[in-house]
Amino acid sequence: MLHKINLENVLFLDIETVPEYPHFDDLDAEEKTLWEQKTSYQRKDEFTADEFYDRAGIWAEFGKIICISVGYFANKGDIRQFRTTSFYGEEEHLLREFKALLESHFNRPQQLLCAHNGKEFDFPYIARRMIINRVPLPFKLNLFGKKPWEIPHLDTMELWKFGDYKHYTSLRLMTKVLGIPSPKDDIDGSQVRNVFYEEGDIDRIITYCEKDVIAVAQILLRLRNEPLLEDEEMLHV
């Protein structure tokens, strides 16, 4: 079934998130209490709520999106080309730009969104942040009332599970075992918060995010037993 998908109908994506505020003390009293309650199981007795706040970007209720990178195949005959681009800046603005892309270029029934662990993280996180920012959900993210086979999402981690629902495999591990150049050659997800708030280097984050998008596309190619993308086939637009 995977081989029947036209790769030009797939929008590959990845998001980068950070805590909504730079520091725990920036939260109001109620937000601090809610954060303590939300993270009590994860923290146990090892961390205070303050010490744990640098991980707030994981939760859509306490984090925000600072970059959405996308990639897509734009083939010309037998010549492959994979183009990447990114949305960044103020969160509501980047969400509206991403929504406009979906509604103008990826709104047909056969078109799919693809991410690694996207069904557990990227897709619901984007949808939640859109609702929080009062951005109407685009069709591709509005799953209310849809049957499982009607959901237009691909998840490379889910594909790798082969029905084993207990199995988690990171993007870095998958690229390693599949012989794909690792995208983690500069920073990893745990460093994004500091690069954003302490260094203010959004360009570095965009580069990192786009490399992850390329890695997701490479994984799908390997799952289809097709040749990996070469450097000359990739283009940032």
Secondary structure, DSSP 8 states (H G I E B T S, - for coil): -GGGS-GGGEEEEEEEEEESSSSGGGS-HHHHHHHHHHTHHHHTTT--HHHHGGGGGGSTTTEEEEEEEEEEE--BTTB--EEEEEEESSHHHHHHHHHHHHHHHS-STT-EEEETTTTTTHHHHHHHHHHHTT----GGG--TT--GGG--EEEHHHHHHTT-TT----HHHHHHHTT---S-SS--GGGHHHHHHTS--HHHHHHHHHHHHHHHHHHHHHHTT-----GGGEEE-
